[in-house]
Amino acid sequence: MTLIKSISGIRGTIGGRPNDGLSPLDIVKFTAAFGRLILQNTGNNKIVVGRDARMSGEMVRNLVVGTLQSVGMNVVDLGLSTTPTVEIAVPKENAGGGIILTASHNPAQWNALKLLNEKGEFINDEQGKKVLEIADKLDFDFSEVYDLGKVSFDDSYLQKHIDEVLALEFVDVEAIKRANFKIAVDAVNSTGGIFVPALLRALGVETIYEIFCEPNGDFPHNPEPLAENLTELSALVVKEHADLGIAVDPDVDRLCFVMENGEMFGEEYTLVAVADFILENKPGNTVSNLSSTRALRDVTLKHGGEYFAAAVGEVNVVNKMKEVGAVIGGEGNGGVIYPETHYGRDALAGIALFLTHLAKRKQTISELRATYPQYYMSKNKITLTDGMDIDQILNEVEKIYQNENFSTIDGLKIDFEDKWVHLRKSNTEPIIRIYSEAPTLAEAEAIADKVMTNIRSLIKD
C-alpha cells in the first residue's frame, strides 16, 4: 500500500492500514485539515467537489463530502466531472476552494485528493505543508449539529465548461465544421467519455467513434495516455479511416492525439502544436517544465517570444507563467494551460484549439506534425526502496557531470549541446524519473542508459 503527500495532493492506493494506504481515516483527516485551512485563509465555508469515474470514487466522495459537512463547510457537488471543470467552477461559485477526487493517470487501485485554492488553482507548497501539519496534529474541531454544512448538487458545469471553450477568441467552430473531421475517442472509461464527445458535437464534429467511453471506472488499459496503452485507439483510427484519434486521462487534464496512420502525434507535441497556433495569433512568452521537449522553445523563438522553464508540477508552471506573462504554457505530458480560460491544464480547451489549428492549416495531422522540430524522448524510472537518499544520489551524479551545464531547480537537469537528461523524484510515485531528449531515439536512450548506470552503481555503493 502507498500514501504520498506532496504538492500534487494526497494520493494513495485504496485500502490498507491508516497512514499506509489511502484509508477512510486518512481521507477524513486530510479533508478536515483542508477545510480548516480554507476557512482560516478565506473565511469562506464553501467548497466545490468533483470526481472522475474510478471505482473508488463514490466511496471517497461520500467520505469527503460528509467530512466537509462535519467541519461546517457547505459543499457544491459537481458529481462526475473533470479536473479543469472543477477548477473553472470554484471561482464561478465564489467558493473558498475545491477538491478533485482523482488519481489522474494512476491505475484503478489509486485515488487522491487534489486541493484547489479560491482561484481554482492548486494550492502552493506552503499551503500544502500547512494541510499536512493540521492533519498530523488533528488540529480541527467537528461542528455541532446546528452548524453542520449543507450539500447542493450542480450538474450544469459540463455545459458551462463547453460554453467557455466555445467562447475563446481563437476557437473557430465554423472552420472545424467545414473540415468535417472524423474523430475516434478513447476516454479510458472515465469522465472524458462524457465531456469529450459532448465538446466535439458542440464544435460541429458529426462523426465520432467512441471506444472506452462508458464512465464506469473499469479502466480497460493503463490509464496513462501513452502509445503502448493506446493500441486499440490506433487500430480504430486506421480501421475507420478517421482523421485523428483523441485520448485523455481519467480526469481530462492530459491530452494526446493519434495520427490518421495510427501513429502517435506525441504527447510532448500536444502543447507544441497548440502553442504554435496561439503564437501565430498572439505573440508572447511560453513556459513548460524542465522535463518537456525543446520543441516548445524552438517554436516560441520562431514567433519572436521567449521561452522559460519551470520546476515540474502544475503549480510551478502556473507561477512561472504569471511571472513572465506567458500567453500559453503547460507540461510535456499533454497538459495545455491557456490563461484565457483558467490557469490549469485543460484537455477540452486543448482539443478545441488544436482542431481549429488543424482545420485552418488544411493539412492532415501527420503533415502538421512534420512541420515541427523533431526530437525524441526517452522516459525511464528507477523504483525507490526504503532508506535510499535521493538527494545524495543526485549530488553524486552532479559531481560526475560537473563540467556540463546543469540546473538544480528541480532535481538535476544536465544540458548537453544537442541533448539533455533530467532526473527527479516523482511527486506522485516512489520512483526517480529519468527523462532524456535528443535528435534521435537512440541518442536519447543512450544518455538515459548511461545516467541510469551511474545511479545504479551509486546505489550499490
C-alpha positions in Angstrom: 0.0 0.0 0.0 1.2 3.5 -0.7 0.3 7.0 0.6 2.1 10.0 -0.9 1.7 13.5 0.4 3.0 16.2 -2.0 2.5 19.4 -3.9 0.2 17.3 -6.2 -2.2 16.4 -3.3 -2.9 13.5 -1.1 -2.5 10.4 -3.3 -2.5 6.7 -2.4 -3.8 3.2 -3.0 -7.2 2.3 -1.7 -7.2 0.1 1.4 -4.5 -0.9 3.9 -3.8 0.5 7.4 -4.1 4.2 8.2 -1.2 6.2 7.1 -0.1 3.3 4.9 -2.7 3.5 2.1 -5.5 6.0 1.3 -7.7 4.6 4.1 -11.0 6.2 5.2 -9.3 7.6 8.2 -6.7 9.3 6.1 -9.4 10.7 3.8 -11.3 12.2 6.7 -8.1 13.5 8.4 -6.8 15.3 5.3 -10.2 16.6 4.2 -10.9 18.1 7.6 -7.5 19.7 7.7 -8.0 21.2 4.2 -11.5 22.5 5.3 -9.9 24.2 8.3 -7.1 25.8 6.1 -9.6 27.2 3.6 -11.7 28.7 6.4 -8.6 30.2 8.1 -7.3 31.6 4.8 -10.5 32.9 3.2 -13.3 32.9 5.8 -15.3 31.2 3.1 -17.0 27.9 4.0 -18.0 26.9 0.5 -16.0 24.1 -1.3 -16.6 22.6 -4.7 -16.1 18.9 -5.1 -16.0 16.8 -8.3 -14.6 13.4 -9.2 -13.5 11.2 -12.0 -15.2 7.8 -12.6 -12.8 5.5 -11.0 -14.4 2.6 -9.0 -13.4 4.0 -5.5 -14.8 7.5 -6.4 -18.2 7.1 -4.9 -16.8 5.8 -1.6 -14.2 8.6 -1.4 -16.8 11.2 -2.4 -19.1 10.1 0.4 -16.3 10.4 3.0 -15.0 13.8 1.6 -18.5 15.4 1.4 -19.5 14.1 4.8 -16.3 15.3 6.4 -16.6 18.7 4.9 -20.1 18.9 6.3 -18.8 17.8 9.7 -16.4 20.7 9.9 -19.1 23.2 8.9 -18.3 23.5 5.2 -21.0 23.9 2.5 -20.4 21.7 -0.5 -21.2 22.2 -4.2 -21.1 18.7 -5.6 -20.5 18.5 -9.3 -20.6 14.7 -9.4 -18.8 13.1 -12.3 -16.6 15.9 -13.6 -13.1 16.7 -14.7 -10.1 18.5 -13.1 -10.4 21.6 -15.3 -14.2 21.7 -14.9 -13.8 21.9 -11.1 -11.0 24.5 -11.5 -13.5 26.6 -13.5 -16.3 26.1 -11.1 -14.5 27.3 -7.9 -14.3 31.0 -8.8 -17.7 30.9 -10.6 -19.3 29.6 -7.3 -17.4 32.1 -5.3 -16.1 29.2 -3.2 -13.1 29.2 -0.8 -11.6 26.2 -2.5 -12.1 22.9 -4.3 -11.3 19.2 -4.1 -11.0 17.0 -7.1 -11.2 13.3 -6.4 -8.9 11.7 -8.9 -5.5 10.0 -9.1 -5.1 11.3 -12.6 -3.1 8.8 -14.7 -2.5 6.3 -11.9 -4.1 2.8 -12.2 -7.5 1.9 -10.7 -6.1 1.0 -7.3 -5.3 4.6 -6.7 -7.3 7.7 -5.8 -6.4 11.1 -4.5 -7.5 14.5 -3.1 -6.3 17.3 -5.4 -6.6 20.5 -3.5 -7.6 23.9 -5.0 -7.5 27.5 -3.6 -10.2 30.1 -4.0 -8.9 30.9 -7.6 -9.4 27.3 -8.7 -5.7 26.7 -8.8 -3.6 24.1 -7.0 -2.6 25.2 -3.5 1.1 26.1 -3.2 3.8 24.2 -1.3 3.4 26.3 1.9 -0.3 25.7 2.0 0.2 22.0 1.3 2.6 21.7 4.2 0.1 23.5 6.4 -2.6 20.9 5.5 -0.2 18.1 6.4 0.6 19.9 9.7 -3.0 20.4 10.6 -3.8 16.7 9.7 -0.8 15.4 11.7 -1.8 17.3 14.8 -5.6 16.6 14.3 -5.9 20.4 14.8 -9.5 20.8 13.9 -12.9 20.7 15.5 -16.1 19.0 14.3 -19.2 21.1 14.2 -22.2 20.7 16.5 -25.5 19.6 14.9 -26.9 23.0 14.1 -23.6 24.1 12.5 -23.2 21.2 10.0 -22.6 22.2 6.4 -25.1 21.7 3.6 -24.7 20.0 0.2 -26.0 21.1 -3.1 -25.7 19.3 -6.4 -24.9 21.1 -9.7 -24.8 19.2 -13.0 -24.6 22.3 -15.1 -20.9 22.6 -15.4 -20.4 20.3 -18.3 -22.3 22.8 -20.4 -20.7 25.8 -18.7 -17.2 24.4 -19.4 -18.1 23.8 -23.0 -19.6 27.2 -23.4 -16.3 28.8 -22.1 -14.3 26.8 -24.6 -16.6 27.8 -27.5 -16.3 31.5 -26.5 -12.5 31.5 -26.7 -11.3 34.1 -29.2 -9.2 31.8 -31.3 -11.6 28.8 -31.3 -13.3 28.8 -34.8 -16.3 26.5 -34.7 -17.2 27.2 -38.3 -13.7 26.2 -39.5 -13.9 22.9 -37.6 -17.4 22.2 -39.0 -16.2 22.8 -42.5 -13.3 20.4 -42.0 -15.8 17.6 -41.5 -13.4 15.7 -39.2 -13.9 12.0 -38.4 -12.5 11.5 -34.9 -12.0 8.5 -32.6 -12.0 9.0 -28.9 -10.6 6.8 -26.0 -11.6 8.1 -22.6 -10.4 5.1 -20.6 -13.9 4.6 -19.2 -13.8 7.7 -17.1 -15.4 11.2 -17.3 -13.8 12.1 -20.6 -16.4 9.7 -22.1 -19.0 12.3 -21.1 -17.1 15.5 -21.7 -15.0 14.9 -24.9 -17.8 13.7 -27.2 -20.1 16.4 -25.9 -17.5 19.0 -26.7 -16.8 17.6 -30.2 -20.5 17.7 -31.0 -20.7 21.3 -29.9 -17.7 22.0 -32.2 -19.7 20.6 -35.1 -18.0 17.2 -35.4 -20.6 14.8 -36.6 -18.6 11.5 -37.0 -17.3 10.3 -33.6 -16.0 6.8 -33.0 -16.2 6.1 -29.3 -14.0 3.5 -27.6 -13.9 3.0 -23.8 -16.2 6.0 -23.2 -18.5 4.4 -20.6 -17.8 6.2 -17.3 -17.8 3.1 -15.1 -14.2 3.3 -13.8 -13.3 -0.1 -15.2 -10.1 1.0 -16.9 -9.6 -1.3 -20.0 -5.8 -0.5 -20.1 -3.3 1.5 -18.1 -4.9 5.0 -18.0 -1.8 7.0 -18.8 -2.2 8.2 -22.4 1.0 6.7 -23.8 1.5 4.9 -27.1 1.8 1.4 -25.5 -1.6 1.9 -23.8 -3.4 3.2 -26.9 -3.1 0.4 -29.3 -6.8 -0.1 -29.6 -7.4 3.6 -30.4 -4.7 3.5 -33.0 -6.3 0.4 -34.6 -9.7 2.1 -34.6 -8.4 5.2 -36.3 -6.9 3.1 -39.1 -9.9 0.8 -39.4 -12.4 3.7 -39.7 -10.2 5.9 -41.8 -10.6 8.6 -39.1 -8.7 11.9 -39.4 -7.3 11.6 -35.9 -7.8 10.0 -32.5 -8.1 11.7 -29.2 -7.1 10.2 -25.9 -7.4 11.8 -22.4 -6.5 10.6 -18.9 -9.2 9.8 -16.3 -9.6 13.4 -15.1 -9.2 15.0 -18.6 -6.3 17.3 -18.0 -3.9 15.4 -20.2 -4.4 15.2 -24.0 -2.8 13.3 -26.8 -3.5 12.6 -30.4 -3.2 9.6 -32.8 -2.5 10.5 -36.4 -4.5 9.2 -39.4 -1.9 6.5 -40.0 -2.3 5.1 -36.5 0.9 6.5 -35.2 1.2 8.8 -32.2 1.3 12.6 -32.7 3.4 12.6 -29.5 2.1 13.8 -26.1 5.1 16.2 -25.9 3.9 17.8 -29.2 0.3 18.5 -27.9 1.5 21.7 -26.2 3.9 22.5 -29.1 1.1 22.5 -31.7 -1.4 24.4 -29.6 1.3 27.0 -28.7 2.3 27.3 -32.3 -1.3 28.2 -33.1 -1.7 30.7 -30.3 1.6 32.4 -31.0 0.6 32.8 -34.7 -2.3 34.9 -33.4 -0.9 36.4 -30.2 2.9 36.5 -29.9 4.3 36.3 -26.4 6.2 34.1 -24.0 5.7 30.4 -23.2 6.5 28.2 -20.2 6.9 24.4 -19.7 8.5 22.3 -17.1 12.1 21.1 -17.2 11.1 17.6 -18.4 9.3 18.9 -21.5 10.6 19.0 -25.1 12.9 21.6 -26.5 10.5 21.9 -29.5 8.4 24.4 -27.5 11.4 26.6 -27.1 12.1 26.4 -30.8 8.5 27.3 -31.8 8.5 30.2 -29.3 11.7 31.6 -30.7 10.3 31.3 -34.2 7.4 33.5 -33.3 9.6 36.1 -31.6 8.8 35.1 -28.0 10.9 34.0 -25.1 10.7 30.5 -23.5 11.0 29.8 -19.8 11.4 26.5 -17.9 9.8 25.8 -14.5 10.1 23.0 -12.0 7.8 20.0 -12.6 4.3 20.4 -11.1 1.4 22.3 -12.4 1.5 25.0 -9.7 5.2 25.7 -10.5 4.4 26.1 -14.2 1.4 28.4 -13.4 3.5 30.6 -11.1 6.2 30.9 -13.8 3.6 31.7 -16.4 2.2 34.5 -14.2 5.7 35.8 -13.5 6.7 36.1 -17.2 3.2 36.9 -18.6 3.1 33.8 -20.8 0.3 33.6 -23.3 0.4 29.7 -23.3 2.2 27.1 -21.3 1.9 23.7 -19.8 3.6 20.3 -19.5 5.0 17.9 -22.0 2.7 15.1 -20.7 -0.1 16.6 -22.9 -1.1 19.3 -20.4 -2.1 22.6 -22.0 -2.5 25.7 -19.8 -4.2 28.5 -21.6 -4.8 31.6 -19.3 -7.7 32.8 -21.4 -9.7 30.0 -19.8 -8.0 29.4 -16.5 -4.6 28.6 -15.0 -4.9 24.8 -15.2 -4.3 22.0 -17.6 -7.4 21.6 -19.7 -7.8 18.9 -22.4 -11.1 20.4 -23.6 -9.6 23.8 -24.3 -6.6 22.0 -25.9 -8.9 19.9 -28.2 -10.8 23.0 -29.5 -7.6 25.0 -30.1 -5.9 22.1 -31.8 -8.8 21.3 -34.1 -9.1 24.9 -35.1 -5.3 24.9 -35.9 -5.6 21.7 -37.9 -8.7 22.9 -39.8 -7.1 26.2 -40.7 -3.9 24.6 -41.9 -5.9 22.3 -44.1 -3.3 19.5 -43.6 -3.5 16.0 -42.3 -2.4 15.6 -38.7 0.7 13.8 -39.8 1.6 16.7 -42.2 1.1 19.1 -39.3 3.4 17.0 -37.1 6.1 17.1 -39.8 6.3 20.9 -39.6 7.7 20.8 -36.0 11.3 20.3 -34.9 12.0 16.6 -34.5 13.2 15.4 -31.1 12.9 12.0 -29.5 12.3 11.5 -25.8 13.1 8.5 -23.6 11.2 8.2 -20.3 12.6 5.9 -17.7 12.3 5.3 -14.0 14.1 3.7 -11.1 12.0 2.4 -8.2 13.0 3.7 -4.8 13.3 1.4 -1.8 13.2 2.4 1.9 16.5 4.0 3.0 17.5 5.4 -0.3 18.8 9.0 -0.1 17.7 10.6 -3.3 19.3 13.9 -2.6 22.7 12.2 -2.0 22.3 10.2 -5.2 21.6 13.4 -7.2 24.6 15.2 -5.6 26.9 12.4 -6.7 25.5 12.4 -10.2 26.0 16.2 -10.3 29.7 15.7 -9.5 30.1 13.2 -12.4 28.7 15.8 -14.8 30.0 19.0 -13.1 31.7 20.2 -16.3 28.4 20.3 -18.2 25.6 22.9 -18.0 23.2 21.8 -15.3 20.2 23.0 -13.3 19.1 22.0 -9.8 15.8 23.9 -9.8 14.0 20.6 -9.7 16.2 17.5 -9.2 19.0 17.6 -11.6 18.9 18.5 -15.3 22.0 18.2 -17.4 22.0 20.1 -20.6 24.4 18.9 -23.3 24.8 20.8 -26.6 22.3 18.7 -28.5 20.5 16.7 -25.8 19.5 16.7 -22.2 18.7 14.4 -19.3 16.5 15.3 -16.3 16.5 13.3 -13.0 14.0 14.0 -10.3 12.0 12.3 -7.6 8.4 11.9 -8.6 5.7 13.8 -6.7 3.2 11.0 -7.2 5.0 7.7 -7.1 8.0 6.3 -5.1 10.4 6.5 -8.1 13.2 8.5 -9.7 12.1 9.7 -13.1 14.8 9.9 -15.8 13.7 11.8 -18.9 16.1 12.4 -21.8 15.8 14.0 -25.2 17.9 14.1 -28.3 17.7 14.4 -32.1 17.4 10.6 -32.4 15.8 8.0 -30.1 19.0 6.0 -30.0 20.9 9.0 -28.6 18.1 9.8 -26.1 18.1 6.2 -24.8 21.9 6.1 -24.8 22.3 9.1 -22.5 19.5 7.8 -20.3 21.1 4.4 -20.0 24.5 6.0 -19.2 23.0 8.0 -16.3 20.9 5.1 -15.0 24.1 3.0 -14.9 25.7 5.8 -12.9 22.7 5.8 -10.5 22.7 2.0 -10.0 26.4 2.0 -9.3 25.9 4.7 -6.6 23.0 2.7 -5.1 25.2 -0.4 -4.9 28.0 1.6 -3.2 
